Amino acid sequence: MICCGHNFSFGRSCLDENVAFLTTADSAVKLLPEATKPITGWKGLEYRTAFPMLKPPGANFYPPDMDKMEFQLWKDSLTEDKKQEATGFFNVFKRHSEFILDASLSENATVSSSHGHDLFMVPYSSEYKTFLAKAADLLHKAGDLTSSPSLKRLLHRKADAFLSNDYYDSDLAWMELDSKLDVTIGPYETYEDAIFGYKATFEAFIGVRDDKATAQVKLFGDHLQVLEQNLPLDNVYKSDHVIAAPIRVIQLVYNAGDVKGPQTVAFNLPNDERIVKDRGTAMVMLKNVSEAKFKLILQPIADVCIMKEQREFVDFDSFFTHTICHECCHGIGPHTITLPNGQTSTVRLELQELHSSLEEAKADIVGLWALKFLIGKVSHLINIVVCCYN
């Protein structure tokens, strides 16, 4: 926890990550006189600038005063390749008018050829070069040490991606990972970009593969094409090429980056629509995190809120199975779509900042549907359905 100035908000709320829940005035830190003394003069202004009271909706991927209209007008001036790059995951946006104040960045910038607009793109590999170069060096060293061929390939390709800003090959290597040590690292989730939902944040998960649990959940990934074909929607929106999704169950030992605050119990990656279309997705289930959440959060709440006669239906296996179905259902349903004008696009690009919340809601409700559908095909799920629907 960082303390700055006096009476400034800081910290993440346990209820809303975008709302500060403490100030230096009401925190325990005020017991230390030096921590809360008033900061006067220019230094106080610097503190206010470094820790804004309101989080920018674009999370500093975009200039804080940029709106959607300005971005759209600028994007319309670009070539098709640059438009795809602008709506991609791995760059930030700056202003020419601010850029001239820091000429040292000029060699790192990908500047639009249109001089009538103030915006330009900078790839992550340049914007965060100092950090990514060090991380890439360490990943290469780790890759040299491991004896697992698939882990070696992942670590080296991820290191290359940090420097090239091209994550395609490293994401394929991640999907093919078959190692006792399970590693996920890089820019993936786009929840922080509340303007468009385009830009990805960096995260890392390190875990140990639970081979027994992984074998037990394989059947869910194997049934994705069957689920796709039976979705309750028009056949025109269904895909005939849904690929069985590998599911890896791990015991999490370390995570870092954009993973704090609410702790995830599973994730379905990658988000690159090219890979989703050609290779599908892969799922990682964090079993020990799920067990902790069930024991310390869900069970105590159930003991208070659920009628005594129904508490027998509150069990971990049902909770875990529901999570698996949720993650599986991220991989089915429309992804690549055709617009009325005949142009090919994706659901993510068209829904923009609404995509994340709607996608999570879709996975929740379709996950429940999928569980009920699979009961007729997998006998041992019959005992779980009552618990999940209750």
Summary of the structure (lengths in Angstrom):
residues: 390
radius of gyration: 23.3
end to end distance: 38.9
largest distance: 71.0
contacts: 1118
relative contact order: 0.08
helix: 50%
strand: 14%
